Amino acid sequence: MGSKNKLKRFKENETFANVIQPTRQEVVDGFSLKGKWQSHFNNQNPIVLELGCGKGEYTIALARKNPDKNFIGIDIKGARFWRGAKTALEENLSNVAFLRTQIELIDLLFAAKEVDEIWITFPDPQIKYKRTKHRLTNQAFLEKYESILKEDGFVNLKTDSEFLHGYTLGLLHGLGLEVDYANHNVYHNSGAPVEVTETQTFYEKMFLAENKAITYLRFQFKKVKK
């Protein structure tokens, strides 16, 4: 994408009522919507997040099918989620918002138990060991997710990375957490939830064209019953 297009999208995002772009300092000092996200949507409906939302394909697709839930796409790259934000406005999807911020700040953006569900779609697997701290499913991030999720809330991980899928499974087992569902190839093995196979992101289509297996994992922060 050319720099002119990026600048144009950044400017347009500033006019979108469904785009929120706090500064890091505003978040650290006390984010105004923390604990008050339902007031932003003017309802008491459940809140679902898409982390690293990219163009916002899942945020939009899930919002279309679930008007009784509120969906927030989170990404630091505003020029990417511009497409999702614009689509939501064009389709009058009042249950959609996009938040431009760093995911590491998520526990400062949402109050304890304010979120009902989290989707992580095709994140960078950060394979190198020195990049472990940047993996969106490392233990530090899991602790942040647990703090904002309701007791029965789910985390969904959809990725083309067998490494990240296996890493996350191993970490969950090591922590004694309950894995609700795991599939190493959702388009080859039966049983994947409909919302997993119905929606394909921009990157997912590229991975499928390269014959890569798409994996999916769903879990809760509940200890395995012995």
C-alpha positions in Angstrom: 0.0 0.0 0.0 1.4 3.4 -1.0 2.1 6.0 1.7 -0.6 8.3 0.2 -3.2 5.6 0.6 -2.2 5.0 4.2 -2.4 8.7 5.0 -5.8 8.9 3.3 -7.1 6.0 5.4 -5.6 7.4 8.6 -7.4 10.7 8.0 -10.6 8.9 7.2 -10.4 6.8 10.3 -10.4 10.0 12.3 -13.9 10.8 11.0 -15.3 7.3 11.7 -17.6 7.1 14.8 -16.7 3.4 15.2 -12.9 3.9 15.4 -11.3 4.7 18.8 -7.6 5.7 18.8 -6.3 6.6 22.2 -2.7 7.6 22.8 -0.6 5.2 24.9 -0.5 7.9 27.6 -4.3 8.1 27.7 -4.4 4.4 28.2 -1.8 4.3 30.9 -3.3 7.3 32.7 -6.8 5.7 32.9 -8.7 4.8 29.7 -12.1 6.4 29.7 -14.0 3.4 28.3 -12.4 0.8 30.6 -15.3 -0.9 32.4 -17.8 1.2 30.3 -17.7 -0.4 26.9 -21.4 -1.2 27.0 -22.1 2.5 27.3 -20.2 3.0 24.0 -22.6 0.6 22.3 -25.6 1.9 24.3 -26.6 -1.6 25.3 -25.8 -4.4 27.8 -24.9 -7.0 25.1 -21.8 -9.3 25.5 -18.5 -8.0 24.2 -16.3 -10.0 21.8 -12.8 -9.0 20.8 -10.7 -9.8 17.7 -7.0 -9.3 18.5 -4.7 -8.5 15.6 -7.8 -8.0 13.5 -6.1 -6.9 10.3 -8.8 -6.0 7.9 -11.4 -6.9 10.4 -12.9 -9.9 8.5 -13.9 -11.8 11.6 -15.1 -8.7 13.4 -17.5 -7.9 10.5 -18.6 -11.5 9.8 -19.4 -12.3 13.4 -21.2 -9.0 13.9 -23.4 -9.6 10.9 -24.5 -13.0 12.3 -24.8 -11.9 15.9 -26.6 -8.6 16.2 -27.1 -9.3 19.9 -23.4 -9.1 20.6 -20.8 -6.2 20.4 -17.6 -6.8 18.5 -14.3 -4.8 18.8 -11.5 -5.4 16.4 -8.1 -4.4 17.9 -4.9 -3.7 15.9 -2.1 -1.1 15.9 -2.3 -0.8 12.1 -5.2 1.6 11.4 -4.7 1.5 7.6 -5.6 -2.2 7.7 -8.8 -2.1 9.8 -9.9 1.0 7.8 -11.6 -1.5 5.5 -13.6 -3.2 8.3 -14.6 0.1 9.9 -15.8 1.5 6.5 -17.7 -1.7 5.8 -19.4 -1.6 9.2 -20.5 2.0 8.6 -21.7 1.2 5.1 -23.8 -1.7 6.4 -25.0 0.2 9.5 -23.5 -2.4 11.8 -24.0 -0.5 15.1 -22.5 -3.5 17.1 -18.9 -3.0 15.6 -16.0 -0.8 16.8 -12.3 -0.8 16.0 -9.6 0.1 18.6 -6.2 1.2 17.4 -3.8 0.2 20.2 -1.1 -2.3 21.2 -2.5 -5.6 22.4 -0.1 -5.6 25.4 -2.2 -2.9 26.9 -5.4 -4.9 26.8 -5.7 -5.2 30.6 -5.7 -1.4 30.8 -8.4 -1.0 28.1 -10.9 -3.5 29.6 -12.0 -4.0 33.2 -11.9 -7.3 35.0 -14.5 -9.8 33.6 -15.8 -7.2 31.0 -15.2 -9.4 27.9 -17.2 -12.4 27.0 -15.0 -13.9 24.2 -11.7 -13.4 22.4 -10.7 -14.3 18.9 -7.0 -14.4 17.8 -6.8 -14.7 14.0 -3.6 -15.5 12.2 -1.2 -13.7 14.4 2.6 -13.6 13.7 3.8 -16.8 15.3 7.0 -15.2 16.4 8.9 -18.5 16.0 12.4 -17.3 17.1 13.0 -17.9 20.8 14.0 -14.3 21.5 10.5 -13.3 20.1 8.7 -15.5 22.7 7.5 -12.4 24.6 5.7 -11.2 21.5 3.6 -14.4 20.9 0.0 -13.5 21.6 -0.5 -16.8 23.4 2.5 -16.7 25.8 1.8 -16.9 29.5 2.0 -13.2 30.1 -0.7 -12.5 27.5 -2.8 -15.4 28.7 -2.8 -13.8 32.2 -4.0 -10.6 30.7 -6.8 -12.4 28.8 -7.9 -14.2 31.9 -8.1 -11.0 33.8 -10.6 -9.4 31.4 -12.6 -12.5 30.4 -15.7 -13.6 32.2 -15.5 -16.8 34.2 -17.0 -18.9 31.3 -15.4 -16.9 28.5 -13.6 -18.6 25.6 -10.4 -17.8 23.7 -10.3 -18.8 20.0 -7.0 -19.2 18.2 -7.1 -19.7 14.4 -3.7 -19.9 12.7 -1.8 -21.5 9.8 1.2 -22.0 12.1 1.5 -25.6 13.4 4.2 -24.2 15.6 2.0 -21.7 17.4 -0.9 -24.2 17.6 1.4 -26.7 19.3 3.1 -24.1 21.5 -0.2 -22.9 22.8 -1.5 -26.4 23.4 1.6 -27.3 25.3 1.4 -24.2 27.4 -2.3 -24.8 28.2 -1.6 -28.4 29.2 1.4 -27.3 31.3 -0.9 -24.8 33.1 -3.5 -27.4 33.7 -6.1 -25.5 31.7 -9.1 -27.0 29.9 -8.9 -27.2 26.1 -12.5 -27.3 24.8 -11.6 -28.1 21.2 -8.5 -28.5 19.0 -8.2 -29.3 15.3 -5.0 -29.4 13.3 -6.7 -29.0 9.9 -10.2 -27.5 10.0 -10.9 -28.0 6.3 -9.8 -31.6 6.3 -10.9 -32.9 9.6 -14.6 -32.8 10.4 -16.1 -31.2 13.5 -14.8 -27.6 13.3 -17.4 -25.0 14.4 -19.2 -23.3 11.5 -17.9 -19.8 12.4 -14.4 -21.1 11.9 -14.8 -22.5 8.4 -17.4 -20.0 7.1 -15.2 -16.9 7.4 -11.8 -16.7 5.6 -9.5 -13.8 6.2 -7.3 -12.2 3.5 -4.2 -14.0 4.8 -6.1 -17.3 5.3 -7.0 -17.4 1.6 -3.3 -16.9 0.7 -2.3 -19.7 3.1 -4.9 -22.1 1.6 -3.6 -21.3 -1.9 -0.2 -22.5 -0.6 -1.9 -25.7 0.7 -1.2 -24.9 4.3 -3.3 -26.5 7.0 -5.4 -24.1 9.0 -5.5 -25.0 12.7 -8.0 -24.0 15.4 -8.0 -24.1 19.2 -10.7 -23.1 21.7 -10.1 -22.9 25.4 -11.2 -21.5 28.8 -9.3 -20.5 31.9 -10.7 -23.5 33.8 -8.5 -26.1 35.4 -8.8 -29.7 34.0 -11.0 -31.8 36.3 -9.0 -34.7 37.7 
